[in-house]
């Protein structure tokens, strides 16, 4: 469930690969649109996310497994729930940890996964 008055976010990116979708989902974006798409695609994504906040395509099983393998076991439930669209407050309730701790862990997860899909 999205917070009331929470901003709907569309990530407008040069890359829209699986790694970008995972990062966008973890950060709470509602959609990803390629910069190479026609302007109408961006406008439609903005309208769509305003109506339904979670329009991201699911990350591939390979990408989800790769991401999970790079995390501490304690962070894996947060990854799974966030990729499923759960907001930090619901993850907090489910795991019985403070919401600020979930937000901090999400930031750490994003930082840890940042290199996925890029050349080192």
N, C-alpha and C positions, 0 to 999 in steps of 0.2 A: 504494500500500500504506500503510495507516494504521500509525503507530507503536504498538507495544505499550503498553498502559496510557494511551494518549492519550484524553482525555475526548471523548465524543460530545456534540455540541452541537446543540440545537434553538433556532432563533431564534423567539421569540414576539413578534410585531410587529403594530402597527396597520396597517402597509402590507405587502403581499406582492406588489408589482408587480415588473416585470422588473429595475428598478434595485436593489431590495432583494435579489432572488435573486443578482444579480451580486456585490453587496457580501458577501452571506452566503457565496457560493462562494469568493471571494477570502480571506475571513477563516477559512475552514475549517469552516463550519457544515455539518451533515449534512442539515438540513431547515429549512423556514420554515413556521410556522403562524400564521394570522391570529388576532388576539385576539378577533375576532368569531365564530370557529369554536366549536362546542360543546367542552366540556371533554374529552370522549371523543376528539376529534381530536388534542388536545395529548398526551394519554396514549398514544394509538396511535403518534404520531410519535416519542415518547420510546422506546417499545418497539422500533419499527422501526429507528431510528438505532442503537440498541444492537446490533441484529443485523447491519445493513448500513449503514455510516457515510455513504454518499452517496446521498441520496434527493431531492436538489434537482432540480426540473424544469430542463431546459436553458433558458438565456437565449435570447431571440429573436435571430435573425440581425441585426435592426435594432439591438438593444441592444448586441450584441457588436461590431458595426461602429462604433457611436457611441463605445463605450468605447475601442476600439483607436485611433480617430482622435484621441482626446484624450491619448494617451500618446506618450512618446518611442519611436521605433522599437525601441530596445534592450529596452524593457519589454513589447512586444507578445508575444514568445514566452512570457514568464512569465504574462501574462494568459491566453493560449490554453491553456497547460498546466494552470494552476490551475482554470480553468473546466471543463476535462476531468477534474478530480478528482485531479491529481497533487499529492502532498504536497511541501512545500519541499525535502525531502532528495532526492527524485527529480528535481525541477527543477534542483537544484544539480548533481547528477551529469550530467544531460543537457547543461546549459549549461557545465559545468566551471568553476563559480564557487563560492565558499564558501557554505555553507547560510545563514550569518548575513547574507551579502549578499543572498541571495534573500529572506529574511525582511524585511530593511530595505526592499528594493524593493517587496515586497508591501504593506508599511505605507504607503509613498509612493504606490503605485498607488491604494490604497483612499482615501487623503486626496485625491488628484487627482480621483478619480471621484465623490467624495461628492456633489457637486451634481447629478449626472445625474438627470433626472426631477423636479427640484424647480424652483420658480419662483425667479428670481434677484432 
